[in-house]
Amino acid sequence: MSLTVYRKAHFNAAHRLYRKDWDDSRNEQVFGKCSNPNYHGHNYELEVGVTGSVDPETGFLIDMELLKKLIREEVEEALDHKNLNVEVPEFANLNPTMENIARVIWDKLRKHLDDKFELSVKLYETPRNFVLYTG
């Protein structure tokens, strides 16, 4: 029997969507207000899903305290109240779109989870705009 457990989290961060090799006009044309040179922020909501089989000994799929700690250390401490473009090394040369943020979060979590688990990251940039990344 396979099932998925979820842990929710949130973080606040600023970013600017732009390409360094484009001028301001082209960036504004493609990214609109999100290319503001002075940045803008979001209250991101995160849902991390771990899929696998329940351990018959414990009744757990995964220890939720472990998942909580992993999300806190790898995501919240790394991204919360940060300027993603400036303060987060993963975005030094990667445009911090919600798609790329979800991929970075997935990569950061995946390396700490047993291979027997499948992982999904659902990231809400706004209540109406979100992405689901499953690797």
N, C-alpha and C positions, 0 to 999 in steps of 0.2 A: 504494500500500500504506500503510495507516494502522496505527500501533501505539502502545502506551503505555509510557513509561518511568516508573519510580517512584524517589522519594528518601524515605528514612525519617529521622525526627528525633524528638526528645522534648524536653519541658520540664516543669518542676514549677511548679505555681501553686496559690494559694488563692483561694477564692471563697465567696460566700454567695448562695444562690438565694432571692430574696424580691422582693416588690413594695413599694415605699415607701408606696404608698397603702393598703396593707392593714395590719391590726394583727398582732402576733406570733402570735396564736392562728390567724388565717386563713392566715398564711404557713406555720406549722407543719403545719396541716391539709393544705395543697396540696403543700408542698415537703419535709415531714418533717424528718429530721435535717439535710438540706442547707440549711435556713433558720437554722441556728445563728448567732446574732448575733456569735459569736466566730470565724466562718469555719471552713473545713475545706479540706484540700488533696488534690490528685491528682497522680499521675505520668502525664502525658498522653503518649501515643504518637501520632505523626503519620505518615501516608503521603500524599505529594503525587504525583499522577499527571499527566503531561503527554502529551497525545495529538496525533498529527499524522503527517506524512509524513517519511520519512528523507531527509536532504539527500544527493543522489547524489555530491556532491563530497567531503563529509567522512565520510559513513556514519553521522552522528549525527542523531538527532531534535532534540536540544538539547544544548548543552554542559553536562554534569553539574556541572562546577565552577561555572558560572554559577547553576544551580539550587541547588546547595549554599550558595553565598554569599547568594542571595536569601532562602532559608529562614532562614539564620542571622541576617541583618540584619532581616528583616521579621517573623519569628515568634519565634525563640529569644531574641534580644536584647530584643524588645518584651514578651515574656510570661514568660520563665523567672524563677522565684523572685520572682514578683510577686503582690500581692493584686489580682486582676483588677478587683474592684469599686472599689478605692481608687486604684490606680496606673496603670491603663490607660484612657486617655481614651475609647476606643470603648465602654467599658462604664459610663460615667458615667450613662447613662440607658437602658442595655440590660442585661437580666438575663443574666448570663454562664452560661447553660445550655450544654451541649456543642453543641447545635444552633447557638446564636448564636456560640459561639467558632469553630466550623467556618466559618460564613458570614463572620465577620470575617477569618479567615485567608485564605479564598478571595479576598475583596475586596482584601486587602493584596498578595497575590501576582499577581492578575489584572492589575492596573494596570501591572505591570512586564514582562508577557509579550506577545509578538507575538500579534496577533489570529488568526494562522493556527493557533494551538494551542488545544486544549480543555484544561480544567483540572479536576481532581477533588481533593478534600480528604477524606481518611478520618481521623477523629480518635477515638482510643480514650480514654475517660475512665477506664475500668477494663478489665481483660481481657475482660469480658463485655458491656460497654456501649460502643457506638460509633455514629458517624454518618458517612454518606457524603454530601458536598455537591458538586454538579456545576454549580451556578449555575442 
